[in-house]
Amino acid sequence: MYTIIDIETTGGNFRNGKITEIAIYLHDGKKVVDEFVSLVNPEQFIPAYITQLTGITNEMVADAPCFYQIAKQIVEITEGNIFVAHNAAFDYGFIKAEFEALGYNFERETLCTVKLSRKILKGYKSYSLGNICEELGINNDARHRAAGDALATVELFNILLEKNNGMIVPLEGNAFFSASGLHPDLNVEKIKELPQKEGVYYFYNDKGDLIYIGKSNNIRKRV
């Protein structure tokens, strides 16, 4: 499962900026199955240039919930799922900092659709969300708003999934799992069904011969 996320903020640095809007779409690898979207009261002033970019004013967030009031919902919808965002370091950094201020350690596996797009969709001049979406024909009528950008990222992620045989799993560093180049009869859906817990796994070749036995604390990740 994936949570495709976008945020708007009071500035470009999580050390002194705060979140003003968040959109999270829960994706099961085929479609969106749940969502959470909310304005957020940043408890600090939104500069005029940010309002000009996002359209979010101080008046709009005055009665919105503060981050601590929606923190539980964010934890629940993202728990056990892969955190996906366009320039994931930005969104993840802000959200992690908000939780650290509350004394909570927010840790999720992450996937960046900028880095994925550069590896899977080669040859484009720019991989900014606006430019790559325009190149791919993805509409976004609410640019620089959390829901608009997150939904555009959902569409981009669907294309990336399709190009990568329906599965993208983060590995060490910026690597990710790809079924490309593996046996054509490999059933990727079977991999998705593997448990994320300790156990023993068996590899067979296309003739049905047992060729490998392994043990792991997380079977799906190891396989």
N, C-alpha and C positions, 0 to 999 in steps of 0.2 A: 504494500500500500504506500501511496505517496501523498504528501500534503504540499500542494502548490500554493506558494505564499507571495504576497507583495505587501509592502508597507509604504506609507508616506510619513515624513518626519519634519521636524522643525529645522533641520540642517543636515549637512553631509557627514557628521562625525558623531558616533554614538557616545563619545566621552563627554560631550556637552549638549547633544541633541536628544530629542525625545520623539516617540511615535505619536502621530496624529490620526492615523487610520491604518487598519489591518484587514486583509482579506485572505482567507484560507479555504482552499477547495480540496476536499478529500477525494483522491483518485484511486480506483482499484486496479489500475493497469489497462482499463478499457474505457471507463467513463467516470464522471464525477458522481459521487454517491452521498456527499454531505458538504456543508459549507458553513463558514462563520465569517461574517463581515460586520465591522463596527468602526465608527469614528472613535477616537480616543482623546480624552482631555490630557494634554501633555504636561499640564501644570507649569507651563512656561509660555512666554510670548511667542507667537508665530510671526517671523519677520515678513515684511511686505513682499519681498522677492519670492518667498516660498508660497505665499498666497497667490501671487501672480502666476506661478508655475502650476500649482495644484488646484487652485480654486477654493482651498480650505481656509476659512477665516477663523479668527479668534472667537467670533460669535457662534459659529457652527459647532465648535467643540466645548463651549462653555458648560453645556448640560450633558455632554457625553460622559460615559464612564471613564474613570481613571484606569491605568493599566492593571493595577492590583485587583480591580473589580472584575476584570475579564480574564485574569491570569489562569484560573482553574479551567475555563473553557478552552484556552489555548493549549494547555497541557493535555487535556483529555483528547482533543481532536488530532494532536500531533504524536501522541505517545505510541511508540512502537512502529512509527512510520518514517519514511525517508523525507527529509526536508528539501523541497525543490524550489528554486527561485532563480530569476534572471539576475546574475551577479549576486550569487547566494551569500557571499561573504558580507555584503552590505546588510541584507535583511537579517541574516542569522546573527551578525554582530550586534545589531540594535536590540533584537529580541532577547538575546542572551544577556546583554547589559541590563535590560529592564528587569529580568528575573534575578540577576545578581544583586540589584538594589533591594530586592525583596528577600534576599538571603536564600534563594533557590538556585540550584545548579541545573540549568537547562542544557541537556546534551542530546543531540540528534545527529544521525548520519545525514550528510548533505550531498546534493547534486546541484551543480550550477549549469543552467541551460545555455549560458554564454559559452562555457568551455565545451559542453556537449555538442553544441551547434558547430563550433569550429572543427571538431573531430569528425562529426557525422555528416554535416552539410558543408562540404568544402567549397571554396571558390567565391564566396560572397565578399564584397568590399568591406562591409560593416556588419557587426553582430550585435549592435545595440538593439534593444527591444523594438523601437520604432522602425528602424531600417530593415531588420530581418523580417519583421511581420509584413511590412510593405512588399518586400521581395517575394514573400510566400503567399501573399493574398489574404493575410489574416486581418480582419477588421478590428479596430479598437476605437470606439466612439468616446471613450472616457480615458484618454491618455493622461498619465500622471495622477490617476485616482486608483486606489488599491484594488478595487474590484475589476475595473477595466483592464489594468495591467496584468492582474493575476489570471483573468479569463483568457487574455491574449497568450499568456505563458502556458496555460492549459492546452490551447490549440497548437502552440509550438511543440509542447511536450508530446502531444499525440503524434505529430509528424516524426519526432525523434524516436518514439517507441516503434512506430511502423517501420522506420528505416533500420532499426536495431532488433528486428525479429520479435518485437512485443515485450522486451524486457530490458531494463536498465538498472543495474545494481552497483552502488559505489564500492570501489576497492581501495587499496592503499593509495595515498596521494590523490592525484586527479584522475586515476584510472577508473574504468567501469567495466562491468561484465558485458560481453557481447557474444551472441551465438553465431556470429559470422565466422565461417571457416570450419565450424564443427560439422559432425555427421548430419547429412540432410534429413535423416529420419529422427533426429533428436527432437523429442517433444518438450518444448520450452514450458508448456503448461504443467508438465510433471515437476519441473524444477520449482515452479511457483508454489506447488502444493507441498513441497518438503517442509518438515517442521523446523522451526527456529529454536531447537533445543538439543541437548546432548543425546548422542546415540551413535550407532554403527551404520555405515552405508556401504553399498556394494555396486561396483561398476561391471557391466557386462558389455562385450562387443556385439557387433551386428549379427554374429552367429549364435549368440546366447551363451558364450563362454564367459565364466567369471574371470575377470582380469585384475581386479583390485578390490581390497577391503580396507576401509578407513574408519577412524573414530574422530568425532569432533564435538566440541561444546555447542556448536551451532551448525547443524547439518546443512541447512540451505546455503548459508554463507560459504562453507567449505566447498560444497559441490559446485 
